[in-house]
Every structure is written in structure tokens, then in C-alpha cells.
Amino acid sequence: MLKYIANKITKFQLDEASKRLPEGSAEAFNLLYTKYHNEIYRYCLKILGDTTRAKDAFQDTFIKVYEKRDQFDGGNFRAWLYRIARNICINHLRQEQNDTEFDEEFLSPISTAQNDYDLKDVIDKALATLPDDMREAIVLREYEQLTYFEISEILGISLSLSKIRVHRARNLLRLYLEPILKEL
């Protein structure tokens, strides 16, 4: 139901909601949440690779948006929202690095001897092998369908660097997935 409602929200309504958000409008916050909650959860899931951590990051993102609503300067709300989600995901990744021991299984390649693996799982594992900056860029481009300009705004990098990161991520994914796809 929320997905249907989110698709019916107009650009005008989004612009008005983003203008009213800094004033503390609960209605504006609810409208923006309705529009963006699915894509922010998907982003967190692809960056963190775990549903529990993604749910935590997703929830933290919208809590932070509400807490910091008075700091929104009226610019591109979507980019501001993704920057908040990105920073929270980075904090979750840092916390995990500090909490976990070295895991050799993470670094080992996927066994191509398995015939029962799911292609989605293989792609998710391939994404997990990418450096964080490339994984962010490719997720924003391919899964969230953002433009290179929006990616540059969210990541705080130049337009050309956003294109380079997506290109390099695609090349690394191709190298990683090529032997597996040949076997299929």
C-alpha cells in the first residue's frame, strides 16, 4: 500500500514537504518517509549486506532526519537523505570492523563447484568484495537508478569521479562474476 501511495506523490508535493520539514511538520516528514523509505532500506541493505544491520541503519537514518530536520537547507532533499544514510552505514561498517575478528571466508572466492547457488546471492557476494567507495557508487547507480550528478552530490565527490567509481566497480564485478557466469 505504501508503495502505491509513494508512486502517487508528485514532485510539487515533495518540494513543499521538503520546505516544511525544517519547520517541524510531521505531515511533511511522513510524506517524505512514504516516498523514500523503500529506496533507503534497499540502499542500506546493499551497503551493509545484512537485513538486521540494514534495518537498524534504515531506522537510524530516519531518526537522524527527524532530529536534524532544522539543519536541512532546502536543497536537494533526496541527496541530503542519502548522505545521512551513507554516513550511518559507514558508522555501522566501522563498528563491525572494530568488533569482529579476521574472517578468511570473506576473502575466499566463491566456489564455482556449487551448482545450487542463487545468482542473486552470487551478485550480493560479489558486491561485498568491492571497496566501500565503489560499492556505494554502483549501488546508487544500478539499484537506486540515480544520475551521476546525484551520486556526486551524495558522496561529496566530483561528477567525473562518480563516473570513474561506477566504471571501476562494473569492471571488478565483471572480473569476479565472469567465471561463475560461464559455468551457468
N, C-alpha and C positions, 0 to 999 in steps of 0.2 A: 504494500500500500504506500509506504513512504517513497519507494522508487517511482511510482506513478506520479505522486504529488511533486517530487523533485523534478521530474521531467516537465511539469506544467509551470514551473516557476520561470518568470520572464526576466530578461536582463534588466529591465526597468525596476522590477521588484528587488532584484539583487542589489542594484545600485542604491536604491532607497534604504534597504536594510543595512548595507554597509555604512551609509551615512548616519543612521540612527543607532548603530551599535555602540559607538563611543559614549552616547548619552545614557546607556544602560538599558535600552529597550529589550525586554525579554522576548517580545514578538519578533524583533529583528534577529536576535540570536537564534531563536527556534527556526526561523525561515532559512538562515544560513546553515544551520546544522542539518536541516532536512535536505538541503541542496548538496552539501559536500560530505556528509558522513560516510557514504559508501566508498567514495574515492580515497578519502583519508585513511579509512581502515585498510583498504586494498594496498595503499602505499606502505603503511606500517607493516603489514603482513609480508610484503615483498622485500622490504629492507631488513626486517628482523627475522623472518623465516620461521616464526613460531606463533601459533594462534594466541597462546596465553600472553606472551610478551606484546604481541600486536594489539590485543585488546587493552592491555594496560597503557601502552603508548597512545592509542587512539583516545582513551578516556582522559589521559593526562593532557593531550592536545586541546580538547575542547574545554577542559577545566582552565587551562592556561589562557585560551582565547577569552573566556569569560572574565578571568581575573585581570587580564591585560587589555581589555576592550577599550579603555580610555587612552591607551597608547597607540591605537590604530589611527594612522594619519589621513585616512580617506583615500589612499592609493588603491592598488590592486589587492583586493581582499583575498582572492584565491592564492596569490603569491605569498602574502603575509601568513595565511593559514598553513601553507606547505612549509614555509620556513620554520614555523613553530613545530610542526610535526617532525620535520627533519632534525631539528635540534634535540627534541625529546628522544627520537630514535637513536641519535648519536650518543646521548647520555645512557640509554639502555645498553647499547653495544659496549660502551666504555665500562659500565658497571659489570657487565658479563665478563669482559676481559680480565677485570680485576678479581672476579670471583671464581673463575674456572682455571683448571689446570690445562696443560698442553694436551690436545686430543689428536692423535695421529690419524684417526679415522677421517677427520675433517680434511686432512691434506691428501689422503689417498684418492686416486682416481676411481671413478665409478666402475664397478666390474661389468664388463661387457658380456660376460659369460651368462649373466642372468637373462632369461627370456621373458620373465614375468613382470618386468618393471613397467611402470606407467610413464609415458612420455612427459606428462606434466611434472612428475616428481624429478625426472632427469633434468628438465629445464630449471626447476627450482634449485636443484643441487648445483647446476652449472652457474646460476645466478649467485649462489652463495660463495662461489670461488672467486668471483670478481672483487677487485679492490673496492672499498666502500664508495669512493667518488664516482667510479664508473657504474657501479650497481645503481646508485641513486639516479644518475643521468639516464640510463637505459630504462629503468622502471618508470620514470616520469615521461619519457618519450613513448615507449611502446605500450605500457599498461595504462597510463593515465592520459595518453594522447595529447600531451602538452606540446606547445611550439618550442622551438629552440630559444626564442626570446623569453618565454615564460620560465623555461628551465634556468636560463642565465639569471633571471630575477630571483628565483627561489634559492638557487645555490650561491648567489652573490659572486658570479664569475662573468667573464665576457661572453658575448654571443659566440665568438669563434671557439672559445674553449668548451662551451657546451656542445657544439657540433663535434669537436675532436673527441670528447669523452664518450659520446654516443657511438661514434665511429669505432673507436678502440674497443669499447665494450662489445659491439657487434662482432668485431674480428676475433676477440678472445672467446666469445660464445661459440662462434663458428668452429674455431680450432678444437674446442672442448667437445662439442656435440657431433662433429663430423664422423669420427669413428663409430659412434653409437648409432647415428642415423644410417650409416652404410649397412650396419648389421640388421637393421629393421627391414 
